[in-house]
Amino acid sequence: MLCAWDPIGVMEDPEWPRDEYDCMVGGTMRMLESGASVVDIAGYLRAEITDHFGMSPEHYDFTCIAERTRSWFQERWATL
């Protein structure tokens, strides 16, 4: 899901490493598994984009991405 979002726009470049967003996978999955709210997930994603990647947050709809991520988790992982 994070690669599909591609917040820094690198996934279309075949030469770019495929692990660019691995730093967010563990935290996001832990939040999803614990039933974190959309607001909490959005806050986490915002912090990663601003603090880790150094990107400006106004270009992103973190709530929308958090909702999509929770939906993806519920459909594909929650019952495992």
C-alpha positions in Angstrom: 0.0 0.0 0.0 2.8 2.5 0.8 4.5 1.9 -2.5 1.2 2.4 -4.3 0.8 5.7 -2.5 4.4 6.6 -3.4 4.6 9.9 -1.4 8.0 10.9 -2.7 7.3 9.8 -6.3 10.0 7.3 -6.9 8.3 4.1 -7.7 8.0 4.8 -11.5 11.7 4.9 -11.8 12.9 1.2 -12.4 16.4 2.1 -11.1 15.1 3.3 -7.7 15.4 0.9 -4.8 12.1 -0.9 -4.0 12.7 -0.6 -0.3 12.2 3.2 -0.1 9.2 2.9 2.2 10.3 0.0 4.3 10.9 2.4 7.2 7.1 3.0 7.5 5.9 -0.6 7.1 6.5 -1.9 10.6 5.0 1.1 12.4 2.0 1.2 10.1 1.3 -2.5 10.4 1.6 -2.3 14.2 -0.9 0.5 14.3 -3.3 -1.4 12.0 -3.0 -4.6 14.1 -3.7 -2.7 17.3 -6.8 -1.1 15.8 -5.4 2.5 15.7 -7.8 5.2 14.5 -7.6 6.8 11.1 -6.5 10.0 12.9 -3.6 8.2 14.6 -2.5 6.5 11.4 -2.7 9.8 9.5 -0.6 11.5 12.2 2.0 8.7 12.0 2.2 9.0 8.2 2.5 12.8 8.5 5.3 12.6 11.0 7.2 10.1 8.8 6.8 12.3 5.7 7.9 15.5 7.5 10.4 14.2 10.0 12.0 11.2 8.1 11.7 12.2 4.5 11.8 16.0 5.1 8.8 16.7 2.8 6.3 19.4 3.3 3.0 18.0 4.6 0.6 20.3 2.7 0.9 18.2 -0.5 -0.7 15.1 1.1 -4.2 14.0 2.2 -3.0 11.9 5.1 -6.6 11.1 6.3 -7.4 9.7 2.9 -4.3 7.6 2.8 -4.9 6.3 6.4 -8.5 5.4 5.4 -7.3 3.5 2.3 -4.6 1.8 4.3 -7.1 0.6 7.0 -9.4 -0.6 4.2 -6.6 -2.5 2.6 -5.7 -4.1 5.9 -9.2 -5.1 6.8 -9.7 -6.7 3.4 -6.4 -8.5 3.1 -4.8 -9.0 6.5 -7.2 -8.6 9.5 -8.5 -12.1 9.3 -5.1 -13.8 9.1 
